[in-house]
Amino acid sequence: MYQAYPLYKIVLRRVLVVLVGLLALPVMLLLEDRARFYSYLHRIWCKTSTKPVWLAQSEATAGIHW
């Protein structure tokens, strides 16, 4: 149902996201639209996670019975 990414790809993408976020921090502190930029970085971070966010959340709530 979802593509399983190798560990090296997950680690590489997350290291790049952290580096870009840290390098952009001085500029982003001066801009008003920094939330959109960091939201984009968060989407990139989650894109190669071990499971899609929607799948992980649905499995986490599957144990809740009303």
Buried (B, 14 or more C-beta within 10 A) or exposed (E): EEEEEEEEEBEEBBEEBEEBBEEBEEEBEEEEEBEEBBEEBEEBBBEBBEBBEEEEEEEEEEEEEE
